[in-house]
Amino acid sequence: MMHLQGGLSIEVMCQLTGVSRAGFYRKLQETAPEQEQTEVQAAIQRIALEHRRRYGYRRVTAELRAQGLQVNHKRVARLMREDNLLAIRGRKFVATTKSDHPLEVYLNLARRLRVTSVNQLWVADITYIRLKDEFVYLAAVIDAFSRRVVAWHADRSLHSRLALIPLKQAIAERQPPAGAVHHSDRGVQYACGDYVAVLQAHGMIPSMSRPGNPYDNAMCESFMKTLKQEEVYCSEYGTLEQLRAAVGDFIQNYYNRLRLHSSLGYQSPESFEKQHQAVASELLASAPKMSFWRQEEIYQSDMTEEQNSGADGVPTPLPSFR
């Protein structure tokens, strides 16, 4: 293995010699295929362990390519299978939404909305998590544009505060503009008067899924599945406080900041938002600008009565333009 040579990593050596990492590995594969195989396996193992076996072969392949290794995803899948590094599988889905209530439900606006920036559409959902001796519940609010988890809360009760706490946190942090859409299922926590009142007070428009159709809120369902597969099922929590600490670390330091999303072109939510903001700023800076100036000859109506009159008190006529 030649990951380090005299204390220098391959990345540093490539920078010093002006050689791309992709070119280095391509040459290595031609001249020393066994050594190149060892390098690829080592890189795969390093990525898999860094991400605690949360990554499947597609995300590992994207990470390898970002590091300069041009490898085929089928090869990555084979090597991960041989080293028993394939991602941990999930468990059967369990429905938890209680939508048989007399409260008002709202039109599904999310299906018709084309999202082009952050804070245009938020999606929210609730899931359950089993601890050692009890069940607890977790609610989250996600920005649909960047897939970023804006806020979340875990509690022992399905009371409306479970959903209200992350909603208020998300509003305080992001300050969404009036007209932003908030989408959820038809659960009583999202349809209750307290929740809808907070949305309306901040100019947000409620939107709800069709009855019995989890695909309308697939984005939030996907996050809940990822949270369970990559964190909850890999750990054991004795108390609610331990769960909150672990989930907080997973969301803030891993999911939002590091985890690559295929729907974002294999970027993390944080880097995707930063890239979008940079592009928007660049477009704004390069946009054409217009300046306006006033001509005293034309805007004499803004002058005082004395200034606008001649010596004999007769108003001075405006000049004509041909």
C-alpha positions as CSV (number, residue, x, y, z in Angstrom):
1,M,0.0,0.0,0.0
2,M,1.3,3.4,-0.9
3,H,-1.1,5.8,0.8
4,L,1.8,7.5,2.5
5,Q,5.3,8.0,1.1
6,G,7.8,9.6,3.4
7,G,5.0,11.2,5.4
8,L,3.3,12.6,2.3
9,S,-0.1,11.5,1.2
10,I,-0.9,10.7,-2.5
11,E,-3.0,13.9,-2.6
12,V,-0.1,16.1,-1.5
13,M,2.4,14.4,-3.8
14,C,0.0,14.9,-6.8
15,Q,-0.3,18.6,-5.9
16,L,3.5,19.0,-5.6
17,T,4.2,17.3,-9.0
18,G,1.2,18.9,-10.8
19,V,-0.4,15.5,-11.5
20,S,-4.1,14.8,-11.1
21,R,-5.1,12.1,-8.8
22,A,-7.1,10.5,-11.5
23,G,-4.1,10.4,-13.8
24,F,-2.0,8.9,-11.0
25,Y,-4.4,6.1,-10.4
26,R,-4.8,5.4,-14.1
27,K,-1.1,5.1,-14.5
28,L,-0.9,2.9,-11.4
29,Q,-3.5,0.6,-12.8
30,E,-1.6,0.2,-16.0
31,T,1.8,-0.4,-14.4
32,A,0.9,-2.1,-11.1
33,P,-2.6,-3.5,-11.2
34,E,-2.3,-5.4,-7.9
35,Q,-1.1,-2.3,-6.1
36,E,-3.9,-0.3,-7.6
37,Q,-6.4,-2.9,-6.4
38,T,-5.1,-2.6,-2.9
39,E,-5.3,1.2,-3.1
40,V,-9.0,1.1,-4.2
41,Q,-9.9,-1.4,-1.5
42,A,-8.2,0.7,1.1
43,A,-10.0,3.8,0.0
44,I,-13.4,1.9,0.0
45,Q,-12.7,0.6,3.5
46,R,-11.7,4.1,4.7
47,I,-14.9,5.7,3.3
48,A,-17.2,2.9,4.6
49,L,-15.7,3.2,8.1
50,E,-15.8,7.0,8.1
51,H,-19.5,6.8,7.4
52,R,-20.1,4.0,9.8
53,R,-21.3,1.7,7.0
54,R,-24.2,4.0,6.2
55,Y,-23.1,4.4,2.6
56,G,-24.1,2.0,-0.2
57,Y,-22.0,1.3,-3.2
58,R,-23.4,4.3,-5.2
59,R,-22.4,6.9,-2.6
60,V,-19.0,5.2,-2.0
61,T,-18.5,5.4,-5.8
62,A,-19.3,9.1,-5.8
63,E,-16.9,9.7,-2.9
64,L,-14.2,7.8,-4.7
65,R,-14.6,9.8,-7.9
66,A,-14.6,13.1,-5.9
67,Q,-11.2,12.0,-4.5
68,G,-9.9,11.3,-8.0
69,L,-10.4,7.5,-8.4
70,Q,-12.3,6.7,-11.6
71,V,-13.9,3.4,-10.6
72,N,-16.9,1.6,-11.9
73,H,-19.9,1.3,-9.5
74,K,-20.1,-2.5,-10.2
75,R,-16.5,-2.9,-9.1
76,V,-17.2,-1.0,-5.9
77,A,-20.2,-3.1,-5.2
78,R,-18.2,-6.3,-5.7
79,L,-15.4,-5.2,-3.4
80,M,-17.8,-4.0,-0.7
81,R,-19.6,-7.3,-0.9
82,E,-16.4,-9.2,-0.6
83,D,-15.3,-7.1,2.5
84,N,-18.8,-7.3,4.0
85,L,-19.1,-3.5,3.8
86,L,-22.5,-3.1,2.2
87,A,-24.9,-0.7,3.9
88,I,-27.0,-2.0,6.8
89,R,-30.5,-2.8,5.6
90,G,-33.7,-1.4,7.0
91,R,-36.8,-2.9,8.6
92,K,-40.4,-3.1,7.7
93,F,-42.3,0.2,7.5
94,V,-45.0,0.8,10.1
95,A,-47.7,3.4,9.6
96,T,-48.2,5.8,12.6
97,T,-50.4,8.6,11.2
98,K,-53.7,9.2,12.9
99,S,-55.8,11.0,10.3
100,D,-59.4,10.0,11.4
101,H,-60.2,13.3,13.0
102,P,-62.9,16.0,12.3
103,L,-60.3,18.8,11.8
104,E,-60.0,20.7,8.6
105,V,-57.5,19.3,6.0
106,Y,-55.9,21.3,3.2
107,L,-55.3,21.0,-0.5
108,N,-52.1,19.2,-1.6
109,L,-50.1,22.1,-3.0
110,A,-46.7,20.4,-2.9
111,R,-47.6,18.2,-5.9
112,R,-48.0,21.3,-8.1
113,L,-45.1,23.4,-6.7
114,R,-41.9,23.6,-8.6
115,V,-39.2,24.4,-6.0
116,T,-36.3,26.6,-7.2
117,S,-34.8,27.9,-3.9
118,V,-34.7,27.4,-0.2
119,N,-37.7,28.2,2.1
120,Q,-40.2,27.8,-0.7
121,L,-41.5,24.4,0.5
122,W,-41.0,22.7,3.9
123,V,-42.1,19.1,4.5
124,A,-42.8,17.7,8.0
125,D,-43.4,14.2,9.4
126,I,-43.4,12.2,12.6
127,T,-42.0,8.7,13.3
128,Y,-41.6,6.4,16.2
129,I,-38.3,5.1,17.7
130,R,-38.1,2.2,20.1
131,L,-35.8,2.6,23.1
132,K,-34.9,-0.2,25.6
133,D,-38.0,0.1,27.7
134,E,-40.3,2.5,25.8
135,F,-41.4,4.1,22.5
136,V,-40.6,7.7,21.8
137,Y,-41.5,9.9,18.8
138,L,-39.5,12.2,16.6
139,A,-40.8,15.1,14.4
140,A,-38.8,16.9,11.8
141,V,-39.1,19.8,9.4
142,I,-37.1,19.6,6.1
143,D,-36.4,22.1,3.4
144,A,-37.5,20.4,0.1
145,F,-35.0,22.3,-2.1
146,S,-31.8,21.2,-0.3
147,R,-33.1,18.2,1.8
148,R,-31.7,19.9,4.9
149,V,-33.2,19.1,8.2
150,V,-34.1,22.5,9.5
151,A,-35.4,21.5,12.9
152,W,-36.4,18.4,14.8
153,H,-37.7,17.3,18.2
154,A,-38.0,14.0,20.1
155,D,-40.5,13.4,22.9
156,R,-42.4,10.7,24.7
157,S,-45.8,12.0,23.8
158,L,-47.7,12.5,20.5
159,H,-49.1,15.7,21.8
160,S,-49.2,18.7,19.4
161,R,-46.1,20.2,21.0
162,L,-44.1,17.4,19.4
163,A,-44.7,19.0,16.0
164,L,-44.9,22.6,17.2
165,I,-41.5,22.7,18.8
166,P,-39.5,22.0,15.5
167,L,-41.9,24.2,13.5
168,K,-41.2,27.2,15.8
169,Q,-37.5,26.5,15.8
170,A,-37.4,26.3,12.0
171,I,-39.3,29.6,11.6
172,A,-37.0,31.3,14.1
173,E,-33.9,30.1,12.2
174,R,-34.9,30.4,8.6
175,Q,-37.4,33.3,8.6
176,P,-39.4,32.0,5.6
177,P,-41.1,34.5,3.4
178,A,-44.8,34.9,3.2
179,G,-46.3,32.4,0.8
180,A,-44.0,29.6,1.7
181,V,-45.7,26.2,1.6
182,H,-45.7,23.8,4.6
183,H,-46.5,20.2,3.6
184,S,-47.4,17.3,5.9
185,D,-49.7,14.3,6.2
186,R,-53.2,14.6,7.7
187,G,-52.1,13.8,11.2
188,V,-53.9,15.5,14.0
189,Q,-50.7,17.2,15.2
190,Y,-50.5,19.1,11.9
191,A,-54.2,19.7,11.5
192,C,-54.9,21.1,15.0
193,G,-55.7,24.7,15.6
194,D,-52.4,25.6,17.4
195,Y,-50.3,24.3,14.5
196,V,-52.3,26.0,11.8
197,A,-52.4,29.2,13.7
198,V,-48.5,29.4,13.8
199,L,-48.4,28.8,10.1
200,Q,-50.9,31.5,9.3
201,A,-49.3,33.9,11.7
202,H,-46.1,33.7,9.7
203,G,-47.8,33.8,6.3
204,M,-47.1,30.1,5.5
205,I,-49.6,28.1,3.5
206,P,-50.6,24.6,4.8
207,S,-50.6,21.7,2.4
208,M,-51.5,18.1,3.2
209,S,-51.1,14.7,1.5
210,R,-53.9,12.6,0.1
211,P,-55.4,10.2,2.6
212,G,-53.5,6.9,3.0
213,N,-50.8,8.0,0.4
214,P,-47.3,8.1,2.0
215,Y,-45.8,8.9,-1.4
216,D,-47.1,12.5,-1.3
217,N,-44.7,13.1,1.6
218,A,-42.0,10.8,0.2
219,M,-39.1,13.3,0.9
220,C,-39.7,13.3,4.6
221,E,-40.4,9.5,4.7
222,S,-37.1,9.0,3.0
223,F,-35.3,11.0,5.7
224,M,-37.0,9.0,8.4
225,K,-35.9,5.8,6.7
226,T,-32.3,7.0,6.4
227,L,-32.3,8.1,10.1
228,K,-33.4,4.7,11.2
229,Q,-31.2,2.7,8.9
230,E,-28.0,4.7,9.4
231,E,-28.3,5.7,13.0
232,V,-31.1,4.2,15.1
233,Y,-30.8,0.6,14.0
234,C,-27.0,0.8,14.4
235,S,-27.2,2.0,18.0
236,E,-28.8,1.2,21.3
237,Y,-30.3,4.0,23.5
238,G,-31.2,3.5,27.1
239,T,-32.9,6.9,27.6
240,L,-34.5,9.7,25.7
241,E,-31.6,12.0,26.5
242,Q,-29.2,9.5,24.9
243,L,-31.4,9.4,21.8
244,R,-31.6,13.1,21.5
245,A,-27.8,13.5,21.8
246,A,-27.1,10.8,19.1
247,V,-29.8,12.0,16.7
248,G,-28.6,15.6,17.1
249,D,-25.1,14.6,16.2
250,F,-26.2,12.6,13.3
251,I,-28.4,15.3,11.8
252,Q,-26.1,18.4,12.4
253,N,-22.7,16.9,11.9
254,Y,-23.3,14.1,9.4
255,Y,-26.6,14.3,7.5
256,N,-26.7,18.0,6.9
257,R,-23.0,18.6,6.5
258,L,-21.4,15.4,5.1
259,R,-23.9,12.9,3.7
260,L,-24.1,12.9,-0.1
261,H,-27.6,12.9,-1.6
262,S,-28.2,11.4,-5.0
263,S,-31.0,13.8,-5.6
264,L,-28.6,16.7,-5.1
265,G,-26.0,15.5,-7.5
266,Y,-24.1,13.7,-4.7
267,Q,-23.7,16.8,-2.6
268,S,-24.5,17.3,1.1
269,P,-27.5,19.6,1.9
270,E,-25.1,22.2,3.4
271,S,-22.8,22.3,0.4
272,F,-25.8,22.4,-2.0
273,E,-27.3,25.4,-0.3
274,K,-23.9,27.2,-0.3
275,Q,-23.5,26.5,-4.0
276,H,-27.0,27.8,-4.7
277,Q,-26.4,30.9,-2.7
278,A,-23.1,31.6,-4.5
279,V,-24.7,31.2,-7.9
280,A,-27.6,33.4,-6.9
281,S,-25.2,36.1,-5.7
282,E,-23.2,35.9,-8.8
283,L,-26.3,36.3,-11.0
284,L,-27.5,39.2,-8.9
285,A,-24.1,40.9,-9.2
286,S,-24.0,40.5,-13.0
287,A,-27.6,41.5,-13.6
288,P,-28.0,44.7,-15.7
289,K,-28.8,47.8,-13.7
290,M,-30.6,51.0,-14.6
291,S,-30.0,54.4,-13.1
292,F,-32.5,57.3,-13.2
293,W,-31.8,61.0,-13.1
294,R,-34.0,64.0,-12.9
295,Q,-33.9,66.9,-15.3
296,E,-34.8,70.3,-13.9
297,E,-36.2,71.4,-17.2
298,I,-38.8,68.5,-17.1
299,Y,-39.6,68.3,-13.4
300,Q,-40.3,71.9,-12.7
301,S,-43.4,70.9,-10.9
302,D,-41.1,69.8,-8.0
303,M,-39.7,73.4,-7.7
304,T,-41.1,75.9,-5.3
305,E,-43.7,78.3,-6.6
306,E,-41.3,81.2,-6.5
307,Q,-38.6,79.3,-8.4
308,N,-41.1,78.2,-11.0
309,S,-42.3,81.7,-11.6
310,G,-40.7,84.5,-13.6
311,A,-39.9,88.0,-12.3
312,D,-43.5,89.1,-13.0
313,G,-44.9,86.2,-11.2
314,V,-46.1,84.5,-14.4
315,P,-45.1,80.7,-14.5
316,T,-42.2,80.0,-16.8
317,P,-43.3,77.8,-19.7
318,L,-41.7,74.4,-20.0
319,P,-39.3,74.0,-22.9
320,S,-40.5,72.0,-25.8
321,F,-38.7,69.0,-27.2
322,R,-38.9,67.9,-30.7
